[in-house]
Amino acid sequence: MTLLEIKERELQKGIKIGIEQGIELGIEQGIEQGIEQGKEEEKVEIAQNLLDVLDDETIASATGLEVEEVRQMRLLTMKG
């Protein structure tokens, strides 16, 4: 095997490892984004369930949402 062939083989190994690491990182980031999205959806659901019993500021404090977000939810439910 020539030096050029060895270098080419090592380059191909490096590319393969890089691709595998990229895929793994992409999967990890996708999972993290999915978890964050689920948390946000849960906050919104909890806030919607509290609209009939609590004021906007208390709901925002309890869920971590902005008061304006809660106000918009309340307006949308009143219109619907």
N, C-alpha and C positions, 0 to 999 in steps of 0.2 A: 504494500500500500504506500503510495507516495505521500509526501508532506501535504500536498494540495488536497488529496483525497481525505486525509486525516482532518485537515482544517475544515473542509466541507462537511464532513460527518459531525464534527463538534459544533459547527454552526447550526446544522439541522437539529441537533440535540437541544441547543440553546433556544432555538425558535420554538420547539415543541414544549419545553419547560415554560417559556414565556407565555405561550398560548394557554397552557393548563393553569398557570397562575392567574392569568387574566380572566379566565372563565370562573375560577374559584372566587376571585374578588367580586366579579359581577354578580354571582349568586348571593354572596354575603350582603352586598349592597342592596340587592333586590329584596332579600328577607328583611333587612333593617327598614327599608322604605315601606314594606308591607305592614310591619309592626307599627310604625309611626302613623300610617294611614288608618289602621284599625283603632289606634288610641284616639285619633281625632274624631273618627266616626262615633266612637263610644261617648266622647264628650258631648257631641252634638245630640246624640240620642238621649243622654241623661238630661241635658238642658231642655230638650223638647218635653220630656216627661215632667219637668219641674215648672213649666210655664204657668200652669194653672194654680200653683200653690205658693210660689215665691216671687219676689221682685227681681228685676233684671240684675241688679248689683250683687245680690246674694247668689243668684245662679252663676254669674260670671266668676265670683269668688270660689264657689264650690267646684266648678268644672275646669277652671283655668282658661276659659274663653274670654274674649274681650267683651265688655259691656255692650258695645255697638253690635257685635255679632248676635248677642242675645236679643237685643232690641229688634234687629232685623228678623230674627226667627219669630218673635212675638207678632210683628206686623204681618208677616206672611201667614201665620196661623189664623190671624183675625180676618184676613182677606179671604182665606180658603174656607 
